[in-house]
Structures are given as C-alpha cells and as structure tokens.
Amino acid sequence: MFKKLFQNISPKNFYFFSSKIIPWAFLFSLLFISYGLYLGLFVAPSDYQQGDAFRIIYVHVPSAWLSLFAYTSVFVCSVISLIWKIKVFEILSIASAKNGAIFTFLALITGSIWGKPMWGTWWVWDARLTSELILLFIYLSIIFLYYSYDDYRKGAKAANILAIVGFINIPIIHFSVEWWNTLHQGPSVMKFSSPSIASEMLYPLIYTTIGFTAYLLLAILMSARNTLMDHEKNTNWIKSI
C-alpha cells in the first residue's frame, strides 16, 4: 500500500504540488512571524530576572525546535528513499538537511548570545549545547557526503544511511536536560500540564514557532523543487515549462 502511494509522487507531480503550496507557506510564515515578533518584542512584558534579554527566545526556541524537526524530516525521507528508491524523497532529504543545518547554526548562535548575559560566557560544554553542536556536524556530513559522488543517486544513498544512523542524536538532544545536570534550563513550554512561562510571553512564542515552521516548509519545497528541476532538466515535462 505504501509503495503504491509513494510511487505516485512522481517528480512532475511533486513540482506542481509544491508550486501550489509555496505561496501559502510564504504567506503563513510572513503573517505569523511578523505578528509573533511584534507581540514578543513590543507587547510582552520584560522578564523579572532576565529583563529584555529573554526576548531572543522568539528566535532561539523556534530555531532549536526546527533543528530537530528538520532532522526528523531527513530521517523519514531517508527511510522511504532507501526502501522504495523514490527520487523525490532523496531530494527532500537533502533539502531538509540543508535547511536543518541553517536552523541548527542559528540556534547555536542565538543560544550563545542569550547565554552570555545569563551564564557569563558565550559557550560551555553543556550536554544540550554539545549535542546540538554534534547535530550541526551530522547535518554538514550528510550534505558533504551527498555531493561527494558524481552520481547524485549514489550520494543520496550514502547520505541517507548516515542520516538514519545519526538520528540517535535527536532523543539525546531532547532529553539531555533531564538525563544530565546541565546549565541549560529544562523544558518550560513543552509541558502538557502547565507551561512554566506566562501566557503573555507564551502566545508570541507559539505564533513565531508556527511562522518559522511554515518558513521551513517553504524553504524545503523551494530547495527540493530547484534541485529536481536541475536533475530533470533533460526531460520533456521540464522543457515544456
């Protein structure tokens, strides 16, 4: 059943599907990021301990969340492409890796900026920070491995295998603040009983996270569509458009 479903996702069908989704993803990302940042930067009150320094949360937290979410996308697409050898998922995997690397880098940079006034240092070899840095190296390794082959499909296969093995780092990042005694604060938003953050600060964070997620979808689809057009440039359907 899954094989038949995935095989219907041809390069041509994916191109036209992504072309319909991209404008909506752009609109959603623009609206939610703009509104969330407006509330977070100008409406939300200052934190009683951190002052205005906490406002970097509206970029840092979505970036950190998307660094993990993008890798989950890499993992799922890698599994599908290895099992059923579907070209579209090979391209989606590397597109997710590229954008995941960007958000991982952004999470590390904003975390360092936030850590300086809070911890008195730009960097510590904390369990959460170190495992996030390892995630960046895994992303870069996947990208370099993909482009190290002349035959991109061989590169995709090697990169997908590495991506599946590297997925072990995702639960380590998520649970690091619970498994080890770390400087990084524990979960404050993803607590189903009661988030330990005021609603005036929480709602802007939710809006920016939705907006950044829509932007990730936009970036992955645009990157995948461009790569697909390059790989399919000699086909009749590409020439027709």
C-alpha positions in Angstrom: 0.0 0.0 0.0 2.8 2.4 1.0 4.8 1.5 -2.1 1.9 2.3 -4.4 1.2 5.6 -2.6 4.8 6.8 -2.7 5.3 5.8 -6.3 2.5 8.1 -7.3 4.7 11.0 -6.1 6.5 11.5 -9.4 8.9 14.4 -10.0 6.3 16.1 -12.2 3.5 15.7 -9.7 5.7 16.9 -6.9 6.8 20.0 -8.9 3.2 21.1 -9.5 2.1 20.2 -5.9 5.0 22.2 -4.4 4.2 25.2 -6.7 0.7 25.3 -5.1 2.0 25.0 -1.5 4.9 27.5 -1.7 2.8 30.7 -1.9 0.6 29.7 1.0 3.6 28.7 3.1 5.2 32.1 2.4 2.0 33.9 3.4 1.7 31.9 6.6 5.3 32.4 7.6 5.2 36.1 6.9 2.0 36.7 8.9 2.8 34.5 11.9 6.5 35.6 12.2 5.6 39.3 11.9 2.7 39.1 14.4 4.7 36.9 16.8 7.8 39.1 16.8 5.6 42.2 17.2 4.0 40.8 20.3 7.2 39.3 21.6 9.4 42.4 21.1 6.9 45.2 21.8 3.9 43.9 23.8 5.2 41.1 26.1 6.5 42.4 29.4 10.1 42.1 30.5 11.2 39.1 32.4 11.6 39.8 36.1 15.0 38.1 36.2 16.4 38.4 32.6 14.9 41.8 31.6 14.7 42.2 27.9 17.4 39.7 27.2 14.8 36.9 27.2 13.3 38.3 24.0 15.8 36.3 21.9 13.6 33.3 22.9 11.4 34.2 19.9 14.1 33.3 17.5 16.2 30.8 19.6 13.4 28.4 20.6 11.8 28.1 17.1 15.3 27.6 15.6 16.1 24.9 18.1 12.8 23.2 17.6 13.2 23.3 13.8 16.7 21.9 14.0 15.2 18.7 15.4 12.1 18.8 13.3 14.1 19.1 10.1 16.3 16.2 11.0 13.1 14.1 11.6 12.1 15.0 8.1 15.6 13.9 6.9 15.2 10.6 8.7 11.8 9.8 7.4 12.6 10.8 3.8 15.9 8.7 4.0 14.0 5.6 5.2 11.4 6.0 2.4 14.1 6.6 -0.3 16.2 3.7 0.8 13.3 1.2 1.0 11.4 2.3 -2.1 14.1 4.2 -4.0 11.9 7.1 -4.8 13.8 10.1 -6.3 11.6 12.8 -4.8 12.3 11.7 -1.2 16.0 11.6 -1.9 15.8 15.2 -2.9 13.5 16.1 0.0 16.0 14.5 2.4 18.9 16.7 1.2 16.7 19.8 1.1 15.7 19.2 4.7 19.3 18.6 5.7 20.4 21.9 4.2 17.7 23.9 5.9 18.1 22.0 9.1 21.8 22.9 9.2 20.9 26.6 8.9 18.4 26.4 11.8 20.9 24.4 13.9 23.5 27.1 13.3 21.0 29.8 14.2 20.0 28.0 17.4 23.7 27.8 18.5 24.4 31.4 17.7 21.3 32.8 19.4 21.9 30.4 22.3 25.4 31.8 22.7 24.1 35.4 22.6 21.5 34.6 25.2 24.0 32.6 27.3 26.4 35.5 27.7 24.3 37.7 30.0 22.7 34.7 31.7 25.7 32.5 32.3 28.5 35.0 31.9 30.0 33.1 29.0 29.3 32.5 25.3 29.8 28.8 25.4 30.0 25.9 27.9 30.4 22.2 27.1 26.9 21.6 28.4 25.1 18.4 27.4 22.4 20.2 25.4 24.8 22.6 23.7 27.3 19.9 22.9 24.7 17.5 21.4 23.2 20.4 19.4 26.7 21.1 18.0 27.1 17.5 17.1 23.8 17.7 15.2 25.3 20.6 13.1 28.3 18.4 12.3 26.0 15.5 11.3 24.0 17.8 9.0 27.2 19.0 7.4 28.5 15.5 7.0 25.2 14.4 5.3 25.5 17.4 2.9 29.2 16.8 2.1 28.6 13.1 1.6 25.7 13.7 -0.8 27.8 15.9 -3.0 30.9 13.8 -2.9 29.7 11.5 -5.6 29.5 12.2 -9.3 26.3 10.1 -9.4 23.9 12.0 -7.2 21.8 8.9 -6.5 24.8 7.1 -5.0 25.5 10.2 -2.9 21.9 10.3 -1.8 22.0 6.6 -0.7 25.2 7.1 1.3 23.8 10.3 2.9 20.6 8.6 3.7 22.4 5.8 5.5 24.4 8.3 7.6 21.2 10.3 8.3 19.5 7.1 9.7 22.4 6.3 11.9 22.7 9.9 13.1 19.1 10.0 14.2 20.2 8.6 17.6 21.4 12.1 18.5 17.8 13.5 18.4 16.5 11.9 21.6 19.8 12.7 23.2 19.3 16.4 22.5 15.7 16.4 23.6 16.3 14.5 26.9 19.7 15.9 27.7 18.4 18.4 30.2 16.6 15.6 32.1 19.3 12.9 31.9 22.2 15.2 33.0 22.7 18.1 35.3 23.1 21.0 32.8 23.3 24.7 32.8 20.6 24.8 30.1 17.2 25.2 31.6 14.7 22.4 31.5 11.5 22.3 29.4 9.3 25.3 30.0 7.0 25.2 27.0 6.5 21.5 26.1 4.9 20.7 29.4 1.3 19.5 28.9 0.3 20.0 32.5 1.3 23.7 32.9 3.9 25.5 30.8 6.2 27.5 33.2 6.0 30.6 31.1 3.5 33.5 31.3 0.8 33.5 28.7 1.8 37.0 27.6 5.2 35.5 26.6 3.9 32.1 25.6 1.5 33.1 22.8 4.0 35.2 20.8 6.4 32.2 21.0 3.7 29.9 19.7 3.0 32.4 16.8 6.7 32.7 15.9 7.1 28.9 16.1 4.2 28.4 13.7 5.7 31.0 11.4 9.2 29.6 11.4 7.8 26.1 10.8 5.9 27.4 7.7 9.1 29.0 6.6 11.0 25.7 6.9 8.3 24.1 4.8 8.6 26.9 2.2 12.5 26.6 2.1 12.5 22.8 1.8 9.9 22.8 -1.0 11.8 25.6 -2.9 15.1 23.9 -2.5 13.8 20.5 -3.5 11.9 21.9 -6.5 15.1 23.7 -7.7 17.2 20.5 -7.3 14.5 18.5 -9.0 14.4 20.8 -12.0 18.2 20.5 -12.3 18.1 16.7 -12.2 15.2 16.5 -14.6 16.3 19.3 -17.0 16.6 16.9 -20.0 13.0 15.6 -19.6 10.2 16.7 -21.8 8.0 18.0 -19.0 10.7 20.3 -17.7 11.4 21.6 -21.2 7.7 22.3 -21.6 7.7 24.7 -18.7 
